Amino acid sequence: MNNIKKWYTTTFPTDELGVEINPNATFLGLIGNIGDVYEYIGVVDSIVRERLFERIAEIMECSYDEVYNLWLRDII
Protein backbone atom coordinates (compact mmCIF):
# COMPACT_ATOMS: atom_id res chain seq x y z
CA MET A 1 0.00 0.00 0.00
CA ASN A 2 1.68 3.19 -1.21
CA ASN A 3 -1.00 5.71 -0.19
CA ILE A 4 -0.02 7.15 3.18
CA LYS A 5 -3.51 8.11 4.36
CA LYS A 6 -4.99 4.69 3.57
CA TRP A 7 -2.08 2.89 5.25
CA TYR A 8 -2.09 5.18 8.28
CA THR A 9 -5.84 5.10 8.94
CA THR A 10 -5.85 1.31 8.57
CA THR A 11 -2.81 0.80 10.79
CA PHE A 12 -3.74 3.43 13.41
CA PRO A 13 -7.55 3.67 13.24
CA THR A 14 -7.89 5.49 16.56
CA ASP A 15 -5.43 8.28 15.69
CA GLU A 16 -7.63 11.24 14.81
CA LEU A 17 -4.85 12.90 12.81
CA GLY A 18 -4.98 10.18 10.18
CA VAL A 19 -8.01 11.76 8.52
CA GLU A 20 -6.06 15.01 8.08
CA ILE A 21 -3.25 13.42 6.06
CA ASN A 22 -3.05 14.57 2.46
CA PRO A 23 -5.06 11.97 0.50
CA ASN A 24 -2.63 12.22 -2.44
CA ALA A 25 0.54 11.65 -0.39
CA THR A 26 2.47 8.47 -1.12
CA PHE A 27 5.47 6.88 0.55
CA LEU A 28 7.51 7.34 -2.62
CA GLY A 29 6.53 11.00 -2.68
CA LEU A 30 7.42 11.35 0.99
CA ILE A 31 10.90 10.01 0.36
CA GLY A 32 11.31 12.64 -2.36
CA ASN A 33 10.01 15.35 -0.01
CA ILE A 34 11.70 14.13 3.18
CA GLY A 35 12.84 17.64 4.14
CA ASP A 36 9.29 18.98 3.90
CA VAL A 37 7.60 16.01 5.54
CA TYR A 38 5.02 18.00 7.50
CA GLU A 39 4.05 20.15 4.54
CA TYR A 40 3.88 17.12 2.26
CA ILE A 41 1.62 15.05 4.50
CA GLY A 42 -0.42 18.02 5.73
CA VAL A 43 -0.05 17.13 9.41
CA VAL A 44 2.42 18.68 11.85
CA ASP A 45 2.86 15.95 14.43
CA SER A 46 6.05 14.18 15.42
CA ILE A 47 4.29 10.90 16.30
CA VAL A 48 2.80 10.72 12.80
CA ARG A 49 6.22 11.53 11.30
CA GLU A 50 7.92 8.83 13.40
CA ARG A 51 5.37 6.22 12.34
CA LEU A 52 5.80 7.15 8.69
CA PHE A 53 9.59 7.00 9.01
CA GLU A 54 9.27 3.55 10.59
CA ARG A 55 7.16 2.44 7.62
CA ILE A 56 9.66 3.90 5.14
CA ALA A 57 12.43 2.01 6.93
CA GLU A 58 10.44 -1.21 6.50
CA ILE A 59 9.80 -0.50 2.81
CA MET A 60 13.44 0.40 2.13
CA GLU A 61 14.76 -2.38 4.37
CA CYS A 62 16.92 0.00 6.35
CA SER A 63 16.92 1.29 9.90
CA TYR A 64 14.71 4.03 11.29
CA ASP A 65 17.89 5.94 12.13
CA GLU A 66 18.92 5.99 8.47
CA VAL A 67 15.59 7.54 7.47
CA TYR A 68 15.71 9.97 10.39
CA ASN A 69 19.27 11.03 9.54
CA LEU A 70 18.28 11.57 5.91
CA TRP A 71 15.54 13.90 7.16
CA LEU A 72 17.93 15.72 9.49
CA ARG A 73 20.44 16.29 6.71
CA ASP A 74 17.68 17.72 4.55
CA ILE A 75 16.31 20.16 7.13
CA ILE A 76 19.63 21.49 8.39
Stockholm file with secondary structure:
# STOCKHOLM 1.0

chainA/1-76         MNNIKKWYTTTFPTDELGVEINPNATFLGLIGNIGDVYEYIGVVDSIVRERLFERIAEIMECSYDEVYNLWLRDII
#=GR chainA/1-76 SS CCBHHHHHHHHSTTCGGGGGSCTTCBHHHHHHTGGGHHHHHTCCCHHHHHHHHHHHHHHHTSCHHHHHHHHHHHHC
#=GC SS_cons        CCBHHHHHHHHSTTCGGGGGSCTTCBHHHHHHTGGGHHHHHTCCCHHHHHHHHHHHHHHHTSCHHHHHHHHHHHHC
//
